[in-house]
Amino acid sequence: MMVAAPGRARSTAPWTVRVAMWSARHRWPVIAGWFVCTLGLFVVSMLMGGTKAQNAVSNDQSAKYEAAHAYDVFNAGGTKDPSSVLYLIVSSRSSTVDDPQYAAAVAKIVSQLGTAKGTVNGQQVATFGDLKNPLMLPPGSNVISPDRTTLRVVGEIKGDGPEVESKLVPIPGLVAQMRVENPGFQIYALNNTLANNEISTVINNDLDGSLRLTIPLTFLILLVAFGAVVAAAVPLILAISSLLAAFGFLGIYSQTVGPVSPYATQLVVLIGLAVAVDYSLFMVTRFRTERHRRGYDSHRFYGRHVYLRRLALTALTVAVTVVGNMLGGPAALAAGALVAAIVAWSLWRLIERGDAGEKLRAIEIASGTAGRAVFFSGLAVMISIAGLLFLDDPFFRSMAIGTIAVVLISVIGSLTFLPAILAILGNGVNAGQAAVPFQALGLTPLVRLLDRNRDEGSGLWSALTRRVMRRPLIYAAAVIVLLLALAVPFTRLHVGTTDLTSFPDTIDSVKAINLMNAKWPQGSTLPLVAIVTRADEAATQTAIKTFSDRVLAIPGVSGPVQTDMSRDSKVAALNYTLAGTLNDEANWNIVREVRSSVVPSVFPQSSGIQAFITGDPAFALDQTDFYSQNLPRIFVFVLGLSFILLLVAFRSIVIPIKAILLNLLSTAAAYGLLTLVFQEGWLKDQIGFKPGVIESFVPLFIFTILFGLSMDYHVFILTRVKEARDRGLDSNAAVAKGISITSGTVTSAAAIMVVVFGVFVTLKTSVIQQLGFGLATAIFLDATIVRSVLLPATMRLLGDWNWWLPSFLRWLPHVTIEADETEESREPEVAPATA
């Protein structure tokens, strides 16, 4: 039989293999091109102004529901001059507003606020256009708390976003000065712009902190998984460059299309780091396996003098760097040149030279098996996340597009950058063996942990797979019962919209809103707004009076009613006050009652008057309903396309059905744990978060991402199972071999994802904490008890039925995930013991 020449992919090879082999043959230009493209995208986005994000605390008035449409109606007659409101909350620990000293302090504070000025277009202008002493306002103005210990100074700031931001520059410093001068008072400023600036700082600090923690932890897991420093570094290089490219794409998108979600960048890190490292893990593992099969040992064990020499060289490099930095000037330049020379020499030593045939043959097999699995897995992830694009919501769409972008870039890098770097390194990828120094020191247990130069299918996971397949029914039943038990709290899930109180209490704006909620239990700033058309007509004004009486009669609604007219005076905005928070079920019921009962009876369709209900609780209700109503479409899309993908790839109707059921079990269990922890408060002190509602889009995002990522493992495992079956093993033996030789890699990949996602639980943003926890627990369950126990148990029970394809589907094309290997690369399969 004809065998393809080394380094030349056969013309019949899948296009992914041809791309990988072309990249391996043109390795240096591909490496250069990869870094030029990835770093170039990032640089271009920074030159364009970086990533423009939406405010974390705002109502998206471009959304497609009533609460947003109401403002379109109000602004139809011309938009009013933009303005913003600032609340300065002043609270005494020991006196009331009736105390003369309290009144004197408030008068001074109001006077200080009146002197605030910001720079707008190079000129100093007053921050506030309207500012009044709350003690001078009429009793019904609701600016003094019922216990008379706290009051609100309300200031209006005229202008749009950038102008308001400029005018607010002196306020934080002025508030800090007021606190020093009034030690007996609590003083906080509350304004959306100030709050969003504080939250943006928290999010950016979280992002920096997560990378500083995640990358070293990921490197340590890779070091244990590979047992080699260089092999552990390669996936991180791909991941970091992919993240930079995705940041660049997101920044360009935000500057040319529209602002993105404030959480989009964190999601790119959350998903990008996980998938890029995992895809590299699959590819590098298969490459090293093929090299080992052909007798290219990962390492040799050297004597102690070799390691002492290497340690001395490392110590010299560090010493030169430190001394050069201390001396500065020419000494620093000389030290830098010396360090660069040592690093360049070390890298040059890593390159494998000589006959490239075996090296390229291993790359061809790795790209034809693991590489193809990566392609299909990435496709599954992108298809799943693409289901989110069905939501006509710019906020959500930007998160989906950013996530898809980083997955796509990671897949491209796996098929181009990885083959190129492996072609350069060859066996140099095994350099820096972590087990070697411990071997020289005689520390055998550590050698066994870190040495990865062993045959496939050996170790703990192989033994577990054999045990599960001996008693499949017992193990399957136990795991299913456990997962269903974990899913039970999901029935109590309450979704909503994150508000300001969900952010850390260290933020001044959060302290302000918490104090206001405590001092004004009947409600202070939570609005219920009715937008009424034809408000300039006498009949409408009479109806508005009746409407307000009906609304104020509802328990939980209070006044005073504030009326704002549109620019053309034809539309009225009636503002009422609600108690509690925007996610309270009681407030949602008020919105429902006003919409379904009060509006139709006071403004019947025959009157020609239109009334729309908006405000924060209405936005939260509409957004939650919006996601809930679109959920079935997304489920059908994701499940349907995933079913088709697996059906065509494995030519079996059982495998896709079983994969969907296993994924749904994992998802339901993750939802249950998410509800138990973040809604009902389990482990709140240990993790450090405030229990509350689950963000409305979090379950949907967890479903799409988890479905794609778990399909990643499923495809990778079943690829090896099908590979063994196609070589002549019966179904049970193929399952035992395929799962046992992939479980270790899958567990390492899952461990990386769990660590990446788990780090995000430690951050300070509630939404990201929920996503991180939900994905970490789901991946942990999926990669341990589902893929390592439930999958082999069900495949053992089904036997040859796993590969059943009805006769009416035999027309499906033969699209295999793994490419055929050359004859000389094949080895006879030996069935592992299953009984």
N, C-alpha and C positions, 0 to 999 in steps of 0.2 A: 504494500500500500504506500502511496506517496505521502511523504511527511513534509509539512511546511518548513521552509528554511527558518532557522532561528532569527527572531527579530522581524520576520515578515508575516503579518497576519494574513491568513488565507482569505481569498476573495469571498468565500462563503461564510466567513465568520460574521457574527452580529456586528452592527455598526459601533456598538459600544467598545467591542474588542479592537476594532480597527482604529478607533480614536485613541484608545489607550496605547496601542502599539506604535502609532504614529508619534504620540507624545513621548514614548520611551526612546524611540530612535532619534527624535529631535529634542532631547532632554534639556540642553542648555537654553535654546531659544524659548522653549515652553516655560521653563522656570522664570526666565526674565520677563516674558510676556505676562505671566500670571501676576507677578508683583507689580508690574507697570499698570495693569488693568485694575487690580484691587486697590492698590494705594492711590492710583490716579482718580478713581471714583471718589474716594474719601477726600482727597485734596480739592477736587473740583467742587464738591458740596460745601467744603469749608470756605472756599473763595466766594461761593454764592450766598454765604451767610449762615451755613450750618442748618440744623433741623429746626424748622418752625413748628412749634407745638401748640395745640389748643390749650385753653386754661383748664386746670383740673377741676375748678369749682365754677361751673357755668351751665346754662341750659342751652343746648344746641337748637337754635331757632330755625335751622335748615332741615330739621328732622320732619318726617312725614306723618305726624299725628296731630291731634286737635290742639294740644298744649302749645305746639310750635306754630300751627296755622293761625292761632288767635293773634299772634303778633304781626303776621302778614296782613291780617284784616285791619289791625290798629294802624299800621304804617301805610296802608293803601292810599290814604289822602295826603301823603307826604310825611317823611320822618321828622321827628322833633329834634331839637338841638340835643346832642348827646350829653349825658351827665352821669355822674356816679355819686353814691352816697357813702359817707364814712360815719360809723358810730364810734364814739369814744365812751366807753363804759367806765364809770367812776363808782366805786363801792367802798363804803366805810366799814371797818371791822368793829367799831364801837359806838357810832352815833348815827343819827338820821339826818335827812335833809332839813329838818326843822332847827337843827343846831346852827347858830350863827357862824361858828368856825367852819362848819361844813359848807355853808352858803358862800362864805368868803373864799374858801379854797376853790369852789366851783367857778366863781366869778373870775378868779385869777387864771384858772385853766382855760376857760372860754376865751379870755383875753389873749393868752399865749397862742392858742390855736389861730386866732384871728391875725396874728403877726406872721404866720407861716407863708413862705413864698417859694415858688419853684421857678426854674429857668425854662422858658418856652420860647423857641426861636431866638435865643440870645438875650431875651429880656426877662427881668424879674417880674413875676405876676403873682397875685394873691392866690393861695391854694383854694380857698373857699369863696364861693359866690354868695352863699347864704349860710349864716351861722348864728344860732340863737341860744341864749342861756335857757336851759330846760326849766329852771325855777321860775322863769317869767312866762311860761306857756300856760294855757288854760288847763284845768284839772283833767279833762277828758283826752288829753293828748297822748296818754299812755307812755310817757317817757320816764316816769318815776315808778319804781317797783312797789308792789302792795305793802311790803314791810318798811318802805321809805328809807332803806339803807343804800339804795343803788339808783343811779339815774343814767340816762343816755344823752350825750350831746350829739345832735344830728347835724352834720355838715354836708352841703351839696358842693360837688366839684364839677365844674362845667368843662366839657371837652370830650374828645374821643380817647381811645386807649393810650396811645403814646403821650398825648398831652396830659392825661390824668396821671400817668406814671411819672412824668416829669414833675408835676405839681406835688406828688406824694413823697418825693425824695426826702424832704426835711422831717416828715412826720415820725418815723421810728426814733430818730434822735431826740425830737421834741418830747415824745412820750417817755423815753428813758429819763430825760431831765425832770419831767413831772413826777415820776416815781421817786426820784431822789429828794425832791422838794416836799413831797407829801408821803412820808413813810407810813402813815396810818391808813392809807388808801390802796385799794387795788385799781390799777388803771390799765386798760387794754384798748387797742384800736382794732376795729373790725371793718374791713373793706375787701371786696373781691380781688382787686389788684394786689393789695398787700398780701392777702391770703395766698393767691396763686404764686407770687414771688417766693414766699416762704416754702410752699409745697414744692415748687420747682427746685429749690435748693436741696430739700430733703431727697427728692427723687434722684437728682444728679449725684449727691453724696452717696446715696444707696447704690447707684450704678457703679461708681468708682470702687466702693467698698466691696461690692459683690464680686467684681473682677479680681480684686486683690486677694480675696479669699478663695474663689472658685478655681482659678487657674492653678495655684499650687496644689490644691486638693486633687484636682483632676490629674495633674502630673504624677502625684503619688500613686493614684489608682492605676494609671497607665504603667507606671514603673513596676507595680506588683503584677499587672496583667501581662506585660511583655518581658519583664525581668531585664530590660536594657534601657539605658538612658537615652540613646539616640532614637530608638523605636518609640519611646514615650514622648520625645520632643516633636517628632514629625506630625502627629495629629494636632498638637497644639499650634504648630505653625500654620497648618491649613485652617484651623478654627479661627485664629486671630486675624489672619488675612481675609477670611470670608466675612467675619464680623465687620472689619473696616470697610469692605466693599458694600455690605448691606447698609451700614451707617451712611455711606456715601449715596447709595441709591435712595434711601429714605429722605436724606437731606435734599437731594435734587427734586424728588417728588413733592416734598413739602413746599419748596420754593416755586415750583412750576404749576402744580395742581391745586394744592390747598394745605393748610395746617394739618398736622397729623395728631393722633391721640398722644397725650402726655405719657402714656404707658407703652407706646410703640417701641421706643428704643430699648426699654427693659425687656420687652417680649422678644426682640431680636436677639438679645444676649441670652435670654432664657432658653429659647429654642435653638438658636444658631450654634451656641457652644456645644449643646448636647448632640445635635445631629452631625455636626462636622467631625467631632471627636469619634462618635460611634461609627460613622462611615469609614473613617480612617482605620479604626480598630479592625473592622471586618476585612478591609483590603490588606492591611499590613500583616494581619494574622495569617491570611491565606497565602500571601507571598512567602512568609517565613516557613509555613508548613510545607509548601512545595519545595523550598530549598532544603529543608531538613529531610524530606523524603528522598532526595537525590544525594544525600550524604554530605551536604554542606553544613557542618556543625555550626551551631550558633556561636560557639566560643571555644577557646582552649583555657585550661587553668594554668596560670603562670605562678612562678615563685614569688615570695614576698618582696624580693628586691625590685621586681618590675613595678609593683604597686607603690612601693616607697618612692621610686623614681617619678612615678606619675603624680603622687601626692606632693612631692617636692616641686614639680613643675607648676602644679595648681597654686601652691603656696607662694611661689615666686610671682606668678601672675597677679595674685591678690596684693602682695606686698608692693609690687611696682605700681599698681593702680593707686593704692593708698598714699604712697610717698609722692607720686606725681601730683595728686590732688592737693596734698599739703604744701608742696613747694610752688606749684603754679608756674606760669610763664613757659620758658623753653623746656624746663624739666617735665612739665605736664605733657607737652607735645611729644617729647622723646619717650615718655612712659606710654603714652597712647599708641605711638608707632610700634613700640616693642610688644605691647599687649595685642595689637592688631596682627603683628607678625606671628605671635604664638597661636592666636586663634586661627589664622589662615593656615598655618602649618598643621594644626590639629584637624581642621576640616579636610585638608588635602590628604591626610593620612587615612581618613574615613573612606575615601573613594576606592571601590573595588576595581582592580585592573585585571587585565588578562582577557581570556575568552569570555565574551559577553553572551554566548549562546544559551547557557543554562540560566543565566540571570534573566534574559529576555523571555525564555520559555516559561519561567515561573511567573513573570508579569503577565504573560498571555493567559495562563491558566487562572491566575488570580482575578484578572479583569473579566474573564469569561464566566467566572462563577460568582465570587464575592462582588465583583464589579457590576455584573448584571443584576445581582440581588440588590445592591445599593441603588441602581437606577430605578428598579421597580418599586423599591421601598420609598425612595424619594418621590416618585410619581404618586404613590399612595398617600404620602403625607401632604403633598401639594393639592391633590384632588380633594382630600378631606377638608383642608383649610379653605380651598376655593369655594366650598359650600357656603362659607360665611359671606361671600360676595353677593349672595341672594338678598342679603339685608341691605336695603337702600338707606344706609346710614353712613355718612362720611367718617364719623368717629370710629366705627367698627371696621369699615373698609380699609382704613389706613393701617390698622393693626394686622389685618389679614394680608394685605399686600406686603408689608414689611416682613412678616413671617415667611410668606411664600418666597420672597426674594432671597432670604438667607438660606433657605433649604435648597433652592435652585443653584445658588452660587456654590454651596457645599457639594452638591452632586457633580457640578461641572469640575470642581477642583479634584474630586475623587477620581474622575475619569481622565484628567489631564495632568494636574500638578503631582498627584501621588505616583502614577506610573513614571513620570519624569524623575522625581526625586529618588524613587526606588532603583531606577536604571542607573542613576549616578552613584548611589550608595552601595547597591548590591548587598553583600554580606556585611558591609559597614553599618547597616541598620541595626545590627546586633551589638555594636560597640557599647562599651560602658556597662557590661553585664553586672547587674546588682548582686548576683549570687557569687561571683568570682572572688571578691575579697573575703567573703565569709567562708568559702571553700578553703582558701589559703590559711585561714585562721582556725579551721576545723569546726566551724559552727554549722553542723549538718542540718538542724531543724530550719534555720533561716535559708539554707541552700535549697531545701525542698520547697519552701514557700516561694522563693524568687526565681528558681530555675525553670525556665519555660522550654528547655531543650529536651522535650519528652514526646512520646508518641501520642497521636490523636486518640481520643476516647478513653484515656486513662484518668484516674483521679476521682474526687468525691462525686462529681455530677454523673459520671458514668455509672458508679455504683448505685446512686439514687435512682437513675433511670431504670436500671435492671430490677431493682426492688419494686418500683412502681408497676412495672410491666408484669411482674409475677402475681400481683394482687390488684389489678386495675379497677375493679368495681368498688372495692373498699376505699381506695385512695380518691377516686373520682367523686364518690358520694360524700366523703368527708370534706373535700375542698368546696364542692357546690353548696353544702350546708353552711360552711363557714362564710363564704362570699355572700350568700343570701342573708345571713344574720347581720353581717356588716352593712348591708344595703338597707336594712329596716329603717334607720333614722331618716333616710331619703324621703320617706312619706311625709315627714314634718318640715320639709324644706320651705323656707320663705325667702323669696328673692326680692331685691329692691335696688335702689340706686345709692351709691356711696355719697355721703354728704360730708360736710366739713368736720363733723364730730368723729368721723372714722380715722382721721389723721392723728399723729402723735400729740399728746397733751403738752409737749414742749413748745409747740407752735403758738405764738401769741394769739392768733386769730381763733384757734381752737379753745384757748383759755377764755377768750371773750365770749364765744357762743355758748360754752358750758356755763359760764357765770350768768348769762342772760336767761338761759333755759331754767336755771335754778331760781333766779329772782323773779322771773315772770312766768309762773306755771301756767297761766291762762294763755300764754303765747306772746311773742314780742315781735319777731321779724319774719315768721313763717307765713308767706302770703297765699291767700286764695284769691284769684283774680278773675273777674268776669268781664269779657270784652263784648260790648253791646253796640250794634249798629243803629243808625238813624237816631242817634242820641240828641240831635238838635231839634227834634220834633216834640211837641207838647205831650202827645199821647205816649211817646216812648219814655219821657221823663216821669210820667205818672206810673207807668209800668215798672220803671227802675226802682221807684220808691216801694212798690209792692214786692218786688224781687228782693230788695235788701231786707225788708221785714221778714220775709220767708227764710232767707239765708241765715240771718242773725238768730232766728228761732231754733236753728239746729244746734244741739249740744256740741260744744267744742269750737264754735265759731264766735269770734268777738270783734268788736269795733275798736276805735271809730272807723267808719267807712271813709276812705279817702278816694276821691274821684279825680281822675286825670283825663283830659280831653286830647284827642288827636290834633294834629296841626290844623286840619280843616274843620275841627269842632263837630264832626259828624259821628265820631265813634268815641264811646266812653270806656274807660278802664276803671272798674270798681274794685278796690282793694280791701279785703277783709283779712283778719288775722286768725291763724289756727294755733292750737296748743300742740305740744309734742314735737315729733320729727317728721320729716317728709316721707319716711317709710312706714309710719304707723298705719296699721290696718284701719283704725278708726278714721284717720284723715282720708285714706283712699275711699272709704265708704261714704264720707261726706262728699267727695268729688263725684262719686257715682250717683248719689242721691240728687245732687244739684243738677247734674246733666240729664238724668233720666226722669226726674219728677218736677223739680222747680222750674227749670228752663222751659219744657214743653207747656206747662200750665200757665206761666206768666207771659211767655212770648210764643204763642201758637204759630204754626207755619202760616196761617191765613193772615197774620198781622204784617208779614214781610220783614219783621225784625229778626235779626240773627244774634245769637248769644253763644259765646265760646268760653269754656272754663279752662283756665291755665294757672300758673303758679308752680312752686316747687313740688308739692305733693302730686299735682296733676301731671307734671313732667315725669315724675318717678313712676306713677301708675301707667301712663301711656307707654313709656319706654319698656317697662316690664311686660305689658300686654303685647307690645310690638315684637319682642323677642319670643314670647310664648306662642304667638300666632304663627311666626315663621319657623318655629322649631320643627314641625312635621316635614316641611319642604326640605330643610337642611338634612334631616335624618334620612329621608328617602334618597336624596342626592348622594350623600356620603355612603350609605349602606349599599345603594344600587350600583354605583360605580366601583366600589370596592369588591362587590360580588362579581361583577363582570371582569374586573382585572384578575382576580384569583381564578375565576372559572376558565378564562382563556390561558392564563399562565400555567395552570396545573391540569387542565382538561379533566376536571372533576367537579361535580355539583355538590359533593359532600364537604369538601375542604372549605369552600367559601362560606357555606352555611354554618359549619362548625366554628370557623374563624370569627364570624359575626357574633355568634352566641357567646364565645369566650370573651370577646372584647366588650360586649354588653354587660357581662358579669363583672368584669374588672371596673367598668365605668360606674355601674350601680354601687359597687362596694366603695369606690372613691367618693361618690356623691354622699353616701351614708356617713363616711368618716368626716367629710367636709362639713356636713350639717352638725354632726356631733361636736366638733371642735369649734368651728368659727361662729356657728349660730347659737349653740347651747352652752358654749363656754368651757368645754373640757380642755384641760391643759392650758388655759388662758394665762396663768401665772408663769408656767414653765416656758411657754413660747413667747409670751409678751405681746398680747394684742387685746383689742376691745371687742367682745362678742357683739354681734348685730346681724343684720340681714346679709345674705350672700348676694354679691353684686350680680345684677340681672344677666350679664353676658358671660359670667364665669363658667356656669355649667355647660353652656353651649361651646365655649372655647375649649374647655377641658375635653369635651366629647370629641370634637374634631381633631384636636392635637393628639389626644391619646389614641384615637382610632388609627391615625396615620403612623404614630410611633410604634404602637403594638403590632401593626401590620408589618412594620420594619422587621421585628424579631420573627414574626410568623413566616415571612417570606424567606428570611435568612435560614431558619431552621428547616423549613420544608424543601428548600433548594437542595440541602445536603441529603435529606431523606429521599427525594426523588432521584438525585444523582446516584445514590446507593442502589435504589430499586431498578433504575435503568441499567445498572451494571450486573443485574442478575440475582440480587438478594430478594427473598420473599418480603411481603409487606411488613410483617412484624420485625424481621431482622433489620430491614432498611430503617424502620422507625427507631429501633434501639440504637443503631449506629449513628444515624443522622442527628438525633437529639443528644446523644451522649457526647459527640465530638463538637457540638455547637453550644452546649449549655454553659461551658466555662466562658466562652467569648460573649455569649448573650448576658451572662451574669456580670461580667466586667463592664459591658456596655451599659447595662441597667444601673450598675453601681455609680457610673459616671453621671448618668441622668439623674439619679436620686440625689447625688451630692449637689449637682448644679441646681436642681429644683429646690432641694432642701435649704440651700444657702439663701434663696429668695424668701423663705419663711422667716428668716432672721431680720429681714429688712423692715422698714417703718411704714410702708404703704400697704394699706389693708387689701386692696385689689391684688397686688402682686403677691402678698402673703397667701391669699386664698388660692391663686393660680399655682404658686409654687407647692403648697401643701397638697392640693388636689392631684397635681401631676406626679409629685414624688411618691405619694402613697399608691396611686394607680399603677405607676411603672414598677414599684416594688412588688406589689401583688401580682402584676402581670408577668414579670420576669422570674418570679420565684415559684409560687404555688400554681400559677396558671400554666406557664410555658414548661416548667420543669416537672410538674406533677400531673395537672389536669390534661394537658395536651398529650403526653405519652399514654396516659391511662385511657383516654377516649380513642386514640388511634389504635391502641392494642385491642380494645373492645370491638371496634368496627372492622379491623383487619383489612381484607381486600376491598371492602365496601368504601374505604377512604377514597379509592380511585375510581368510583363508579361514575360513569357518564351516560345519561340516557341516550338511546339510539337517535332520538330526534335532534340531539345536539352534536352528533358526530361530524357535522359539517364545519364545526369551529376550526379555525386555522391552528396549525401547530406552532405556537409561539412559546418557546422554552426560555426559562430564565437563565439557565446555565448553558454556555456554549460547549460543543463537543471538544474533548481534549484529543490531542494527537495520540496515536496508538502507543508510542514509546513512553508516554507519560502516564499511561494507565497501569494500575496494579491490581492484581486479583483481590476481590473483596472477601473478607472472612466474616461470617456472621457472628456477632457477639452472643454470648449466652443470654437467654431471656428467661430461663427457667432454672 
